[in-house]
Amino acid sequence: MPAEDKKKNKAEAFCTPISDFIREYEERQAVRAHMPGHKGLYDSLCPGDITEIEGADSLYAADGIILKSEKAASKLFGSGHSFFVTEGSSQAVKAMCLMALRLAGSREEAGAKKPVILAGRNAHRSFVSAAELLGFEIGWLLGENRESLMECRISKEKLEERLEEYSKEKDKYVAAVYVTSPDYLGNTADIKGISELSHEHGTILIVDNAHGAYLRFLKKDNHPLSLGADMVCDSAHKTLPVLTGGAYLHVSKILMRSFDAEEIRSALLRFGSTSPSYLILRSLDLANRFLYENKSERYFDRCCAAVSDLKAFLAKKGIVFAGDEPMKLCIDLRKSGLSEYGDAVVNELRKNNIEPEFCDRDYITLMLSPFNCLDDYEKIKTALTEIMLFDGFVKRLYRGKAGKEALVPAYSLPEKKYEPSEILGRSRVKIRVDKALGRVAADVVLSCPPAILPVIPGEIVDGKIIRILKYYGIKEIYVL
């Protein structure tokens, strides 16, 4: 590549046009005869919080500074195009489903058949919302481990079985395969194998990569887009220096040939506000610079190495970790002998001024990033070491012996009476879980997204589901 082209590519990847525009606008001190009402002055509230004024571009019709910043992000992620999203992966998930239906529906063989999306049961609740609003059928995929709602590893073998089943259906067709990877425990799916299998069967792969935006920037690139996925959403705010709500919808280079950008922006707009936050857009814009600099500084690799060292140290103290995602610390309380002490462990962490991302009776998840300082690691190391040495814990240590009985019933799919879209507008009532036996669920109930959804709208609540809901502390449920 000529030196001039290299210089141009570097400048484009490093550019921050949204931030530059907002900074210049702040410095102009213009009369703000436009929204929002605080005018950048009230209680020093965010002078960079603007609306679509002249020169600021428009997210859902981008042809200026937003488009330029998105193109920079696209180069960084290696996508056909990376669309900025200001309402999290929840917005992007629904838009991806809509685009998958449009793409599949354009095929001649689709005809009048009903679209189906095959999905891992640990889908985020926004995926169920997409099914409610768009009317597609869900073909659920379950993992091998049925003793936790937090894990759902999809195997190629199970997926192939389901794809073969639907290939024999005369009135249905698979519009897409949908996988959540990494999950809340840091388990990652075989994206390369699943994408190859999906393509062999004439469909596309959508990945909810909300927790894994940084995977593209490790020495070994493990981002789903790089492994063959067709559409991927990243919650940038979860692992990158981006404000809450900032996300990406990545479309692969191959799939982008089937769409134009306006179609995808139109899909995003259907599920988002017409007043997107410029504070979030600015943070996504500035993230381009950080991600470009990461190539030489290797911020994420250094963070992963520090997490790996911390895991190795704590493993010697008897702590067992779940998942293989390199920037998460997910403590398996069962295998660590602490399943009866989950609340106590979390309370001890909080006493040491450590706030976890997630906790339930079986797992505690700590999410770290390059912006955690070395002192943070030392505090976690010290607190967890003291917990494992505390007599009330150590005398009940399990230490991985075989045959330990699971406290939660093994999960199986409940009976389906309706599709989610068939009951969206129907009246519902909230009742105690104890009284729900045989009733049709009218809403999603779960301990934490993304996780295996115990029961979704249209499914019948059975005795096992009631025991699972009680196990996770869910006391009430909406039913028809």
HELIX and SHEET records of a PDB file:
HELIX    1   1 ALA A    3  PHE A   14  1                                  12    
HELIX    2   2 PRO A   17  ARG A   28  1                                  12    
HELIX    3   3 TYR A   42  SER A   44  5                                   3    
HELIX    4   4 LEU A   59  ALA A   61  5                                   3    
HELIX    5   5 ILE A   65  PHE A   77  1                                  13    
HELIX    6   6 GLY A   88  GLY A  105  1                                  18    
HELIX    7   7 ARG A  125  LEU A  134  1                                  10    
HELIX    8   8 LYS A  156  SER A  167  1                                  12    
HELIX    9   9 ILE A  191  GLU A  200  1                                  10    
HELIX   10  10 ALA A  213  PHE A  217  5                                   5    
HELIX   11  11 ALA A  236  THR A  239  1                                   4    
HELIX   12  12 LEU A  255  SER A  258  5                                   4    
HELIX   13  13 ALA A  261  ARG A  270  1                                  10    
HELIX   14  14 TYR A  278  GLU A  297  1                                  20    
HELIX   15  15 TYR A  299  ALA A  315  1                                  17    
HELIX   16  16 SER A  339  TYR A  341  5                                   3    
HELIX   17  17 GLY A  342  LYS A  351  1                                  10    
HELIX   18  18 LEU A  374  LEU A  389  1                                  16    
HELIX   19  19 ASP A  391  VAL A  394  1                                   4    
HELIX   20  20 PRO A  420  GLU A  422  5                                   3    
HELIX   21  21 VAL A  433  LYS A  435  5                                   3    
HELIX   22  22 GLY A  463  TYR A  471  1                                   9    
SHEET    1   A 7 HIS A  81  VAL A  85  0                                        
SHEET    2   A 7 ALA A 247  VAL A 251 -1                                        
SHEET    3   A 7 MET A 231  ASP A 234 -1                                        
SHEET    4   A 7 ILE A 204  ASP A 208  1                                        
SHEET    5   A 7 LYS A 172  THR A 180  1                                        
SHEET    6   A 7 LYS A 114  GLY A 120  1                                        
SHEET    7   A 7 GLU A 137  LEU A 141  1                                        
SHEET    1   B 3 LYS A 328  ASP A 332  0                                        
SHEET    2   B 3 TYR A 363  MET A 367 -1                                        
SHEET    3   B 3 PHE A 358  CYS A 359 -1                                        
SHEET    1   C 2 VAL A 429  ARG A 432  0                                        
SHEET    2   C 2 GLU A 476  VAL A 479 -1                                        
END                                                                             
